[in-house]
Amino acid sequence: MTATKPLLPAYWHRPLAAFVLLLAVILAAYWHSAWGMAMTWTRSETYAHGFVVPLITLWLVWRQRAVLAGMVPRPGSLAWLLMAGAAALWLAGDLVAVNAATQLALVALIVLAVPAVLGWQVTRALAFPLAFLFFAVPIGDFLLPRMMEWTADFTVLALRASGIPVYREGLQFIIPSGAWSVVEACSGIRYLIASVTAGCLFAYLSYQSMLKRVVFIGVAIVVPLVANWVRAYLIVLLGHLSGNTLATGVDHLIYGWLFFGLVIGVMFLIGARWVDPPAPAPKAMTLAQADAPRQATWLGLALALVMVLAPYGVHAMLGLTAQTAPVQLAQPQVAAPWTAAAQPPNTWVPMFRHASADLNMGLLDAQGKPTGLHISYYRQQNYERKLISSENVLVFSNDPVWSRVTSGAAAVRLQGQPLQVESAVIRNNTRGMAVGGERFLAWRFYWVHGVFTASDYVGKLQGALGRITGWGDDSAHIVIYAPLSGEMDAKEAEADAAARLQAYLDSQGGALLAALKQTRGRD
């Protein structure tokens, strides 16, 4: 019998053991972030590929075993500093319950564990496998609104170019054969993420030229976008030509995946024509002083462990200032010439989930015109109950009663200070797109860390600052809305409603802020 040659030389054993230990500590310390990521893979078809990304990464690392055998593993300089940055990102994300930030930080810590214990030479050899691991992070929902708009734009444009008349409002449109709506499944985000993930892997395995790799990845980004637009147009066209007997139910999703699979398959077949020959096997290296000093290995591990566990010390201190009392949401006082109405202008409420308390009230201005106010107040926020979330919206895209017709921003004033709010026109669907149907103009913004803003990013930053400074995590989502007059044209009606909403902020803004401060109950 002949002795089996070990996969890695003996001087790899101690650094590799230290790396495995560090990896185990990272996964144990941040298990809830890892578990949340796995749960997203389970319930979302968009991110189901996350299950195979770690396996592909391990296989890519295994392919490099011959290269790694000729390297000397030793802790890389300043790697622990980068781990400190990743740990800080996790802490900031955890303070404001941002899954994307905490999960991105977790993967970054796993990747940075390689240079922290095994060194930068090893990291460079594993650059792509380590980078590929980031595809496991379920991130991309922020692209949904824009991609849905692009899909609607292209579909309507293509239908009109085909001679089919189209009337469009927001993400909904009507053609002679029926009404259609662009929802999340029509955005193409699933196709984009699947194409980019597979495209990056194909480019890495098939090409040695960096230019070829970049070009193919660019194609993998553009092709699914265009393919999804064409898919949406063809589905509507097929439904129109068939009298809505085809491509109107679940089958339109099946047709979509078949079309996407065909397009991506052709893309890979074309890309395969320019495949480069495999790179030559690395030459054997003669190593001097191959074994890294024992002290260096354990020092690198110790520094990395300190960085990994540091956020928990900070988190424990911040937890002492948390506000735990039940929320008693104060109702803003109404000052003349405004008066409180018996009920809100309509039955609509924004789709903000798991608020600690809600307020929905109606008001009348000096002329008796109605205005509505809705407040969703949050305290003791976590990953299920939080103010700023992709799941919190004014109207769900598949809402059977209400639909969002327009979106935009408005420059307003609140207590004499400029404020950029999100503006939207919302329509009651019970009468379809009839011009005389119920519509209203809504302005929405947040109150976080005592600051008014409509920006999700500023809101998250202020929320983190509130936790760090001991102010707490009390925050609110505020919507004021006014019905649009059916006796005016659309622009005049929106201008009239906007003037009414600004008048409310001018007259009642102080009372609104006072009610929020009273609800918080701390100086």
Contacts in CASP RR format, 6 or more apart in sequence:
PFRMAT RR
TARGET T0000
AUTHOR 0000-0000-0000
METHOD contacts of the structure
MODEL  1
MTATKPLLPAYWHRPLAAFVLLLAVILAAYWHSAWGMAMTWTRSETYAHG
FVVPLITLWLVWRQRAVLAGMVPRPGSLAWLLMAGAAALWLAGDLVAVNA
ATQLALVALIVLAVPAVLGWQVTRALAFPLAFLFFAVPIGDFLLPRMMEW
TADFTVLALRASGIPVYREGLQFIIPSGAWSVVEACSGIRYLIASVTAGC
LFAYLSYQSMLKRVVFIGVAIVVPLVANWVRAYLIVLLGHLSGNTLATGV
DHLIYGWLFFGLVIGVMFLIGARWVDPPAPAPKAMTLAQADAPRQATWLG
LALALVMVLAPYGVHAMLGLTAQTAPVQLAQPQVAAPWTAAAQPPNTWVP
MFRHASADLNMGLLDAQGKPTGLHISYYRQQNYERKLISSENVLVFSNDP
VWSRVTSGAAAVRLQGQPLQVESAVIRNNTRGMAVGGERFLAWRFYWVHG
VFTASDYVGKLQGALGRITGWGDDSAHIVIYAPLSGEMDAKEAEADAAAR
LQAYLDSQGGALLAALKQTRGRD
7 65 0 8 1.000
7 69 0 8 1.000
8 16 0 8 1.000
8 65 0 8 1.000
8 68 0 8 1.000
8 69 0 8 1.000
9 69 0 8 1.000
9 70 0 8 1.000
9 290 0 8 1.000
10 291 0 8 1.000
11 72 0 8 1.000
11 73 0 8 1.000
11 290 0 8 1.000
11 291 0 8 1.000
11 292 0 8 1.000
12 68 0 8 1.000
12 69 0 8 1.000
12 73 0 8 1.000
14 292 0 8 1.000
14 294 0 8 1.000
14 297 0 8 1.000
15 73 0 8 1.000
15 74 0 8 1.000
15 117 0 8 1.000
15 118 0 8 1.000
15 292 0 8 1.000
15 297 0 8 1.000
16 73 0 8 1.000
16 118 0 8 1.000
18 117 0 8 1.000
18 297 0 8 1.000
18 298 0 8 1.000
18 300 0 8 1.000
18 301 0 8 1.000
19 113 0 8 1.000
19 114 0 8 1.000
19 117 0 8 1.000
19 118 0 8 1.000
21 301 0 8 1.000
22 113 0 8 1.000
22 116 0 8 1.000
22 117 0 8 1.000
22 301 0 8 1.000
22 304 0 8 1.000
22 305 0 8 1.000
22 308 0 8 1.000
23 110 0 8 1.000
23 113 0 8 1.000
25 305 0 8 1.000
25 308 0 8 1.000
25 309 0 8 1.000
26 106 0 8 1.000
26 109 0 8 1.000
26 110 0 8 1.000
26 113 0 8 1.000
26 308 0 8 1.000
27 34 0 8 1.000
27 110 0 8 1.000
29 308 0 8 1.000
29 309 0 8 1.000
29 312 0 8 1.000
30 90 0 8 1.000
30 102 0 8 1.000
30 106 0 8 1.000
30 109 0 8 1.000
33 90 0 8 1.000
33 99 0 8 1.000
33 102 0 8 1.000
33 103 0 8 1.000
33 105 0 8 1.000
33 106 0 8 1.000
34 103 0 8 1.000
34 106 0 8 1.000
36 99 0 8 1.000
36 103 0 8 1.000
36 383 0 8 1.000
37 99 0 8 1.000
37 103 0 8 1.000
37 106 0 8 1.000
37 136 0 8 1.000
37 137 0 8 1.000
37 138 0 8 1.000
38 51 0 8 1.000
40 47 0 8 1.000
40 99 0 8 1.000
40 138 0 8 1.000
41 47 0 8 1.000
41 48 0 8 1.000
41 49 0 8 1.000
41 50 0 8 1.000
41 51 0 8 1.000
41 138 0 8 1.000
42 48 0 8 1.000
44 138 0 8 1.000
45 190 0 8 1.000
46 138 0 8 1.000
46 189 0 8 1.000
46 190 0 8 1.000
46 193 0 8 1.000
47 138 0 8 1.000
47 193 0 8 1.000
49 135 0 8 1.000
49 193 0 8 1.000
49 194 0 8 1.000
49 197 0 8 1.000
50 135 0 8 1.000
50 136 0 8 1.000
50 138 0 8 1.000
53 132 0 8 1.000
53 133 0 8 1.000
53 135 0 8 1.000
53 136 0 8 1.000
53 197 0 8 1.000
54 133 0 8 1.000
54 136 0 8 1.000
56 132 0 8 1.000
56 201 0 8 1.000
57 129 0 8 1.000
57 130 0 8 1.000
57 132 0 8 1.000
57 133 0 8 1.000
60 126 0 8 1.000
60 128 0 8 1.000
60 129 0 8 1.000
60 132 0 8 1.000
60 204 0 8 1.000
61 126 0 8 1.000
61 129 0 8 1.000
64 125 0 8 1.000
64 126 0 8 1.000
64 129 0 8 1.000
66 281 0 8 1.000
66 282 0 8 1.000
67 125 0 8 1.000
67 282 0 8 1.000
68 122 0 8 1.000
68 125 0 8 1.000
68 126 0 8 1.000
70 282 0 8 1.000
70 284 0 8 1.000
70 285 0 8 1.000
70 287 0 8 1.000
71 121 0 8 1.000
71 122 0 8 1.000
71 125 0 8 1.000
72 121 0 8 1.000
72 287 0 8 1.000
72 289 0 8 1.000
72 290 0 8 1.000
72 291 0 8 1.000
72 292 0 8 1.000
73 117 0 8 1.000
73 118 0 8 1.000
73 119 0 8 1.000
73 122 0 8 1.000
73 292 0 8 1.000
74 118 0 8 1.000
74 119 0 8 1.000
74 292 0 8 1.000
74 293 0 8 1.000
74 296 0 8 1.000
74 297 0 8 1.000
75 115 0 8 1.000
75 116 0 8 1.000
75 117 0 8 1.000
75 118 0 8 1.000
75 119 0 8 1.000
75 292 0 8 1.000
75 296 0 8 1.000
75 297 0 8 1.000
75 299 0 8 1.000
75 300 0 8 1.000
75 301 0 8 1.000
75 303 0 8 1.000
76 115 0 8 1.000
76 116 0 8 1.000
76 119 0 8 1.000
76 120 0 8 1.000
76 300 0 8 1.000
77 120 0 8 1.000
79 112 0 8 1.000
79 115 0 8 1.000
79 116 0 8 1.000
79 119 0 8 1.000
79 120 0 8 1.000
79 304 0 8 1.000
80 116 0 8 1.000
80 300 0 8 1.000
80 303 0 8 1.000
80 304 0 8 1.000
80 306 0 8 1.000
80 307 0 8 1.000
82 112 0 8 1.000
82 115 0 8 1.000
83 109 0 8 1.000
83 112 0 8 1.000
83 113 0 8 1.000
83 116 0 8 1.000
83 304 0 8 1.000
83 307 0 8 1.000
83 308 0 8 1.000
84 307 0 8 1.000
84 310 0 8 1.000
85 307 0 8 1.000
86 105 0 8 1.000
86 108 0 8 1.000
86 109 0 8 1.000
86 112 0 8 1.000
87 105 0 8 1.000
87 109 0 8 1.000
87 307 0 8 1.000
87 308 0 8 1.000
87 310 0 8 1.000
87 311 0 8 1.000
88 311 0 8 1.000
89 101 0 8 1.000
89 104 0 8 1.000
89 105 0 8 1.000
89 108 0 8 1.000
90 101 0 8 1.000
90 102 0 8 1.000
90 105 0 8 1.000
90 106 0 8 1.000
90 109 0 8 1.000
90 311 0 8 1.000
91 311 0 8 1.000
91 314 0 8 1.000
91 315 0 8 1.000
92 101 0 8 1.000
92 464 0 8 1.000
93 101 0 8 1.000
93 102 0 8 1.000
93 105 0 8 1.000
93 460 0 8 1.000
93 464 0 8 1.000
94 101 0 8 1.000
94 102 0 8 1.000
94 311 0 8 1.000
94 315 0 8 1.000
95 315 0 8 1.000
95 318 0 8 1.000
95 463 0 8 1.000
95 464 0 8 1.000
95 467 0 8 1.000
95 468 0 8 1.000
95 473 0 8 1.000
96 381 0 8 1.000
96 386 0 8 1.000
96 388 0 8 1.000
96 460 0 8 1.000
96 463 0 8 1.000
96 464 0 8 1.000
96 467 0 8 1.000
96 473 0 8 1.000
97 381 0 8 1.000
97 382 0 8 1.000
97 383 0 8 1.000
97 386 0 8 1.000
98 460 0 8 1.000
99 138 0 8 1.000
99 383 0 8 1.000
100 137 0 8 1.000
100 138 0 8 1.000
100 139 0 8 1.000
100 140 0 8 1.000
103 137 0 8 1.000
103 138 0 8 1.000
103 139 0 8 1.000
104 134 0 8 1.000
104 137 0 8 1.000
104 139 0 8 1.000
107 133 0 8 1.000
107 134 0 8 1.000
107 136 0 8 1.000
107 137 0 8 1.000
109 308 0 8 1.000
110 133 0 8 1.000
111 130 0 8 1.000
111 131 0 8 1.000
111 133 0 8 1.000
111 134 0 8 1.000
113 304 0 8 1.000
114 122 0 8 1.000
114 123 0 8 1.000
114 126 0 8 1.000
114 130 0 8 1.000
115 122 0 8 1.000
115 123 0 8 1.000
116 300 0 8 1.000
116 301 0 8 1.000
116 303 0 8 1.000
116 304 0 8 1.000
117 297 0 8 1.000
117 300 0 8 1.000
117 301 0 8 1.000
117 304 0 8 1.000
123 130 0 8 1.000
128 204 0 8 1.000
132 200 0 8 1.000
132 201 0 8 1.000
132 204 0 8 1.000
135 197 0 8 1.000
135 200 0 8 1.000
140 189 0 8 1.000
140 193 0 8 1.000
141 189 0 8 1.000
141 390 0 8 1.000
142 390 0 8 1.000
143 187 0 8 1.000
143 189 0 8 1.000
143 192 0 8 1.000
144 184 0 8 1.000
144 187 0 8 1.000
144 189 0 8 1.000
144 390 0 8 1.000
145 407 0 8 1.000
147 187 0 8 1.000
147 188 0 8 1.000
147 189 0 8 1.000
147 192 0 8 1.000
147 225 0 8 1.000
147 228 0 8 1.000
148 171 0 8 1.000
148 182 0 8 1.000
148 183 0 8 1.000
148 184 0 8 1.000
148 186 0 8 1.000
148 187 0 8 1.000
148 397 0 8 1.000
149 171 0 8 1.000
150 225 0 8 1.000
150 229 0 8 1.000
151 182 0 8 1.000
151 186 0 8 1.000
151 187 0 8 1.000
151 188 0 8 1.000
151 228 0 8 1.000
151 229 0 8 1.000
151 232 0 8 1.000
152 168 0 8 1.000
152 170 0 8 1.000
152 171 0 8 1.000
152 173 0 8 1.000
152 182 0 8 1.000
154 229 0 8 1.000
154 230 0 8 1.000
154 232 0 8 1.000
154 233 0 8 1.000
155 173 0 8 1.000
155 180 0 8 1.000
155 182 0 8 1.000
155 229 0 8 1.000
155 232 0 8 1.000
155 233 0 8 1.000
155 236 0 8 1.000
156 166 0 8 1.000
156 168 0 8 1.000
156 173 0 8 1.000
158 229 0 8 1.000
158 230 0 8 1.000
158 233 0 8 1.000
159 166 0 8 1.000
159 175 0 8 1.000
159 233 0 8 1.000
159 236 0 8 1.000
159 237 0 8 1.000
160 166 0 8 1.000
162 237 0 8 1.000
164 175 0 8 1.000
164 176 0 8 1.000
164 237 0 8 1.000
164 240 0 8 1.000
165 175 0 8 1.000
165 176 0 8 1.000
166 173 0 8 1.000
166 174 0 8 1.000
166 175 0 8 1.000
167 173 0 8 1.000
167 174 0 8 1.000
167 433 0 8 1.000
168 174 0 8 1.000
169 403 0 8 1.000
169 405 0 8 1.000
169 406 0 8 1.000
169 427 0 8 1.000
169 433 0 8 1.000
170 403 0 8 1.000
170 404 0 8 1.000
170 405 0 8 1.000
170 406 0 8 1.000
170 407 0 8 1.000
171 181 0 8 1.000
171 182 0 8 1.000
171 183 0 8 1.000
171 397 0 8 1.000
171 403 0 8 1.000
171 404 0 8 1.000
172 179 0 8 1.000
172 180 0 8 1.000
172 181 0 8 1.000
172 182 0 8 1.000
172 403 0 8 1.000
172 433 0 8 1.000
173 179 0 8 1.000
173 180 0 8 1.000
173 181 0 8 1.000
174 180 0 8 1.000
174 433 0 8 1.000
175 236 0 8 1.000
175 240 0 8 1.000
176 240 0 8 1.000
177 239 0 8 1.000
177 240 0 8 1.000
177 243 0 8 1.000
177 244 0 8 1.000
178 240 0 8 1.000
178 244 0 8 1.000
179 432 0 8 1.000
179 433 0 8 1.000
180 236 0 8 1.000
181 397 0 8 1.000
181 398 0 8 1.000
181 403 0 8 1.000
182 232 0 8 1.000
182 397 0 8 1.000
183 397 0 8 1.000
183 398 0 8 1.000
184 397 0 8 1.000
185 253 0 8 1.000
186 228 0 8 1.000
186 232 0 8 1.000
187 228 0 8 1.000
188 224 0 8 1.000
188 225 0 8 1.000
188 228 0 8 1.000
191 224 0 8 1.000
191 227 0 8 1.000
191 228 0 8 1.000
191 260 0 8 1.000
191 264 0 8 1.000
192 221 0 8 1.000
192 224 0 8 1.000
192 225 0 8 1.000
192 228 0 8 1.000
194 224 0 8 1.000
194 264 0 8 1.000
195 220 0 8 1.000
195 221 0 8 1.000
195 223 0 8 1.000
195 224 0 8 1.000
195 264 0 8 1.000
195 267 0 8 1.000
196 217 0 8 1.000
196 220 0 8 1.000
196 221 0 8 1.000
196 224 0 8 1.000
198 220 0 8 1.000
198 264 0 8 1.000
198 268 0 8 1.000
199 216 0 8 1.000
199 217 0 8 1.000
199 220 0 8 1.000
199 268 0 8 1.000
200 217 0 8 1.000
200 220 0 8 1.000
202 216 0 8 1.000
202 220 0 8 1.000
202 268 0 8 1.000
202 271 0 8 1.000
203 212 0 8 1.000
203 213 0 8 1.000
203 216 0 8 1.000
203 217 0 8 1.000
203 220 0 8 1.000
204 213 0 8 1.000
206 216 0 8 1.000
206 271 0 8 1.000
206 272 0 8 1.000
206 275 0 8 1.000
206 276 0 8 1.000
207 213 0 8 1.000
207 216 0 8 1.000
207 274 0 8 1.000
207 275 0 8 1.000
207 276 0 8 1.000
208 276 0 8 1.000
208 277 0 8 1.000
208 279 0 8 1.000
209 276 0 8 1.000
212 274 0 8 1.000
212 276 0 8 1.000
216 271 0 8 1.000
219 267 0 8 1.000
220 267 0 8 1.000
223 263 0 8 1.000
223 264 0 8 1.000
223 267 0 8 1.000
224 260 0 8 1.000
224 263 0 8 1.000
224 264 0 8 1.000
227 259 0 8 1.000
227 260 0 8 1.000
227 263 0 8 1.000
227 264 0 8 1.000
228 260 0 8 1.000
230 259 0 8 1.000
231 255 0 8 1.000
231 256 0 8 1.000
231 259 0 8 1.000
231 260 0 8 1.000
234 255 0 8 1.000
234 259 0 8 1.000
235 247 0 8 1.000
235 252 0 8 1.000
235 255 0 8 1.000
235 256 0 8 1.000
236 247 0 8 1.000
238 246 0 8 1.000
238 247 0 8 1.000
238 255 0 8 1.000
239 245 0 8 1.000
239 246 0 8 1.000
239 247 0 8 1.000
239 248 0 8 1.000
247 255 0 8 1.000
318 467 0 8 1.000
318 468 0 8 1.000
318 470 0 8 1.000
321 467 0 8 1.000
321 470 0 8 1.000
321 472 0 8 1.000
322 380 0 8 1.000
322 472 0 8 1.000
322 473 0 8 1.000
323 379 0 8 1.000
323 380 0 8 1.000
323 472 0 8 1.000
323 473 0 8 1.000
323 474 0 8 1.000
323 520 0 8 1.000
323 522 0 8 1.000
324 380 0 8 1.000
326 356 0 8 1.000
327 356 0 8 1.000
327 357 0 8 1.000
327 377 0 8 1.000
327 379 0 8 1.000
327 519 0 8 1.000
328 357 0 8 1.000
328 519 0 8 1.000
329 357 0 8 1.000
329 358 0 8 1.000
329 359 0 8 1.000
329 375 0 8 1.000
329 377 0 8 1.000
329 515 0 8 1.000
329 519 0 8 1.000
330 515 0 8 1.000
330 516 0 8 1.000
330 518 0 8 1.000
330 519 0 8 1.000
331 359 0 8 1.000
331 361 0 8 1.000
331 515 0 8 1.000
332 373 0 8 1.000
332 508 0 8 1.000
332 509 0 8 1.000
332 511 0 8 1.000
332 512 0 8 1.000
332 514 0 8 1.000
332 515 0 8 1.000
333 511 0 8 1.000
333 514 0 8 1.000
333 515 0 8 1.000
334 340 0 8 1.000
334 363 0 8 1.000
334 508 0 8 1.000
334 511 0 8 1.000
335 507 0 8 1.000
335 508 0 8 1.000
335 511 0 8 1.000
337 365 0 8 1.000
337 366 0 8 1.000
337 507 0 8 1.000
338 363 0 8 1.000
338 364 0 8 1.000
338 365 0 8 1.000
338 366 0 8 1.000
338 504 0 8 1.000
338 507 0 8 1.000
338 508 0 8 1.000
339 363 0 8 1.000
339 364 0 8 1.000
339 368 0 8 1.000
340 361 0 8 1.000
340 362 0 8 1.000
340 363 0 8 1.000
340 364 0 8 1.000
341 361 0 8 1.000
341 362 0 8 1.000
341 363 0 8 1.000
341 364 0 8 1.000
341 370 0 8 1.000
343 362 0 8 1.000
344 360 0 8 1.000
344 361 0 8 1.000
344 362 0 8 1.000
344 372 0 8 1.000
344 374 0 8 1.000
345 362 0 8 1.000
345 370 0 8 1.000
345 371 0 8 1.000
345 372 0 8 1.000
345 440 0 8 1.000
345 481 0 8 1.000
345 482 0 8 1.000
345 483 0 8 1.000
346 428 0 8 1.000
346 438 0 8 1.000
346 440 0 8 1.000
346 483 0 8 1.000
348 401 0 8 1.000
348 402 0 8 1.000
348 426 0 8 1.000
348 440 0 8 1.000
348 481 0 8 1.000
349 358 0 8 1.000
349 360 0 8 1.000
349 374 0 8 1.000
350 374 0 8 1.000
350 376 0 8 1.000
350 392 0 8 1.000
350 393 0 8 1.000
350 394 0 8 1.000
350 395 0 8 1.000
350 444 0 8 1.000
350 477 0 8 1.000
350 479 0 8 1.000
351 392 0 8 1.000
351 393 0 8 1.000
351 394 0 8 1.000
351 395 0 8 1.000
351 396 0 8 1.000
351 399 0 8 1.000
352 376 0 8 1.000
352 387 0 8 1.000
352 392 0 8 1.000
352 477 0 8 1.000
353 385 0 8 1.000
353 389 0 8 1.000
353 391 0 8 1.000
353 392 0 8 1.000
354 384 0 8 1.000
354 385 0 8 1.000
354 386 0 8 1.000
355 376 0 8 1.000
355 377 0 8 1.000
355 378 0 8 1.000
355 385 0 8 1.000
355 477 0 8 1.000
356 377 0 8 1.000
356 378 0 8 1.000
356 379 0 8 1.000
356 380 0 8 1.000
356 385 0 8 1.000
357 376 0 8 1.000
357 377 0 8 1.000
357 519 0 8 1.000
358 374 0 8 1.000
358 375 0 8 1.000
358 376 0 8 1.000
358 377 0 8 1.000
359 373 0 8 1.000
359 374 0 8 1.000
359 375 0 8 1.000
359 377 0 8 1.000
360 372 0 8 1.000
360 373 0 8 1.000
360 374 0 8 1.000
361 372 0 8 1.000
361 373 0 8 1.000
361 374 0 8 1.000
362 370 0 8 1.000
362 371 0 8 1.000
362 372 0 8 1.000
362 373 0 8 1.000
363 370 0 8 1.000
363 371 0 8 1.000
363 372 0 8 1.000
363 373 0 8 1.000
363 504 0 8 1.000
363 508 0 8 1.000
364 370 0 8 1.000
364 371 0 8 1.000
365 371 0 8 1.000
365 500 0 8 1.000
365 503 0 8 1.000
365 504 0 8 1.000
369 482 0 8 1.000
369 500 0 8 1.000
370 482 0 8 1.000
370 483 0 8 1.000
371 480 0 8 1.000
371 481 0 8 1.000
371 482 0 8 1.000
371 500 0 8 1.000
371 501 0 8 1.000
371 504 0 8 1.000
372 480 0 8 1.000
372 481 0 8 1.000
372 482 0 8 1.000
373 478 0 8 1.000
373 479 0 8 1.000
373 480 0 8 1.000
373 504 0 8 1.000
373 512 0 8 1.000
374 478 0 8 1.000
374 479 0 8 1.000
374 480 0 8 1.000
374 481 0 8 1.000
375 476 0 8 1.000
375 477 0 8 1.000
375 478 0 8 1.000
375 479 0 8 1.000
375 516 0 8 1.000
376 387 0 8 1.000
376 476 0 8 1.000
376 477 0 8 1.000
377 474 0 8 1.000
377 475 0 8 1.000
377 476 0 8 1.000
377 516 0 8 1.000
377 519 0 8 1.000
378 385 0 8 1.000
378 386 0 8 1.000
378 387 0 8 1.000
378 473 0 8 1.000
378 474 0 8 1.000
378 475 0 8 1.000
378 476 0 8 1.000
378 477 0 8 1.000
379 473 0 8 1.000
379 474 0 8 1.000
380 473 0 8 1.000
381 387 0 8 1.000
381 473 0 8 1.000
381 475 0 8 1.000
387 446 0 8 1.000
387 448 0 8 1.000
387 475 0 8 1.000
387 476 0 8 1.000
387 477 0 8 1.000
388 446 0 8 1.000
388 456 0 8 1.000
388 459 0 8 1.000
388 460 0 8 1.000
392 477 0 8 1.000
394 404 0 8 1.000
394 424 0 8 1.000
394 426 0 8 1.000
394 442 0 8 1.000
394 444 0 8 1.000
394 479 0 8 1.000
395 402 0 8 1.000
395 403 0 8 1.000
395 404 0 8 1.000
395 426 0 8 1.000
399 429 0 8 1.000
400 429 0 8 1.000
401 428 0 8 1.000
401 429 0 8 1.000
401 430 0 8 1.000
402 426 0 8 1.000
402 427 0 8 1.000
402 428 0 8 1.000
402 429 0 8 1.000
403 426 0 8 1.000
403 427 0 8 1.000
403 429 0 8 1.000
404 424 0 8 1.000
404 425 0 8 1.000
404 426 0 8 1.000
404 427 0 8 1.000
405 424 0 8 1.000
405 425 0 8 1.000
405 426 0 8 1.000
405 427 0 8 1.000
405 439 0 8 1.000
406 423 0 8 1.000
406 424 0 8 1.000
406 425 0 8 1.000
407 422 0 8 1.000
407 423 0 8 1.000
407 424 0 8 1.000
408 422 0 8 1.000
408 423 0 8 1.000
408 424 0 8 1.000
409 420 0 8 1.000
409 421 0 8 1.000
409 422 0 8 1.000
409 423 0 8 1.000
409 454 0 8 1.000
410 420 0 8 1.000
410 421 0 8 1.000
410 422 0 8 1.000
410 423 0 8 1.000
410 443 0 8 1.000
410 498 0 8 1.000
411 418 0 8 1.000
411 419 0 8 1.000
411 420 0 8 1.000
412 418 0 8 1.000
412 419 0 8 1.000
412 420 0 8 1.000
412 421 0 8 1.000
412 443 0 8 1.000
412 501 0 8 1.000
412 502 0 8 1.000
412 505 0 8 1.000
413 419 0 8 1.000
413 502 0 8 1.000
413 505 0 8 1.000
413 506 0 8 1.000
414 452 0 8 1.000
414 505 0 8 1.000
414 509 0 8 1.000
415 509 0 8 1.000
415 510 0 8 1.000
415 513 0 8 1.000
417 452 0 8 1.000
419 445 0 8 1.000
419 452 0 8 1.000
419 453 0 8 1.000
419 454 0 8 1.000
420 453 0 8 1.000
420 454 0 8 1.000
420 455 0 8 1.000
421 443 0 8 1.000
421 444 0 8 1.000
421 445 0 8 1.000
421 454 0 8 1.000
422 443 0 8 1.000
422 444 0 8 1.000
422 445 0 8 1.000
422 454 0 8 1.000
423 441 0 8 1.000
423 442 0 8 1.000
423 443 0 8 1.000
423 498 0 8 1.000
424 441 0 8 1.000
424 442 0 8 1.000
424 444 0 8 1.000
425 439 0 8 1.000
425 440 0 8 1.000
425 441 0 8 1.000
425 442 0 8 1.000
425 484 0 8 1.000
425 494 0 8 1.000
426 439 0 8 1.000
426 440 0 8 1.000
426 442 0 8 1.000
426 481 0 8 1.000
427 433 0 8 1.000
427 437 0 8 1.000
427 438 0 8 1.000
427 439 0 8 1.000
428 437 0 8 1.000
428 438 0 8 1.000
428 439 0 8 1.000
431 437 0 8 1.000
431 438 0 8 1.000
435 486 0 8 1.000
436 486 0 8 1.000
438 483 0 8 1.000
439 483 0 8 1.000
439 484 0 8 1.000
439 493 0 8 1.000
440 481 0 8 1.000
440 482 0 8 1.000
440 483 0 8 1.000
440 484 0 8 1.000
440 497 0 8 1.000
441 481 0 8 1.000
441 482 0 8 1.000
441 484 0 8 1.000
441 494 0 8 1.000
441 497 0 8 1.000
441 498 0 8 1.000
441 501 0 8 1.000
442 479 0 8 1.000
442 480 0 8 1.000
442 481 0 8 1.000
443 479 0 8 1.000
443 480 0 8 1.000
443 481 0 8 1.000
443 501 0 8 1.000
444 454 0 8 1.000
444 477 0 8 1.000
444 478 0 8 1.000
444 479 0 8 1.000
445 452 0 8 1.000
445 453 0 8 1.000
445 454 0 8 1.000
445 477 0 8 1.000
445 478 0 8 1.000
446 452 0 8 1.000
446 453 0 8 1.000
446 454 0 8 1.000
446 459 0 8 1.000
446 475 0 8 1.000
446 476 0 8 1.000
446 477 0 8 1.000
446 478 0 8 1.000
447 475 0 8 1.000
447 476 0 8 1.000
447 478 0 8 1.000
447 513 0 8 1.000
447 516 0 8 1.000
448 458 0 8 1.000
448 459 0 8 1.000
448 462 0 8 1.000
448 463 0 8 1.000
448 466 0 8 1.000
448 475 0 8 1.000
449 459 0 8 1.000
449 462 0 8 1.000
449 463 0 8 1.000
449 465 0 8 1.000
449 466 0 8 1.000
449 471 0 8 1.000
449 472 0 8 1.000
449 475 0 8 1.000
450 462 0 8 1.000
450 471 0 8 1.000
450 516 0 8 1.000
451 458 0 8 1.000
451 459 0 8 1.000
451 462 0 8 1.000
453 459 0 8 1.000
453 462 0 8 1.000
459 475 0 8 1.000
463 473 0 8 1.000
463 475 0 8 1.000
465 471 0 8 1.000
466 472 0 8 1.000
466 473 0 8 1.000
467 473 0 8 1.000
474 519 0 8 1.000
474 520 0 8 1.000
476 516 0 8 1.000
476 519 0 8 1.000
478 512 0 8 1.000
480 501 0 8 1.000
480 504 0 8 1.000
480 505 0 8 1.000
481 501 0 8 1.000
482 497 0 8 1.000
482 500 0 8 1.000
482 501 0 8 1.000
483 497 0 8 1.000
484 490 0 8 1.000
484 493 0 8 1.000
484 494 0 8 1.000
484 496 0 8 1.000
484 497 0 8 1.000
485 492 0 8 1.000
485 493 0 8 1.000
485 496 0 8 1.000
485 497 0 8 1.000
486 493 0 8 1.000
488 496 0 8 1.000
505 512 0 8 1.000
END
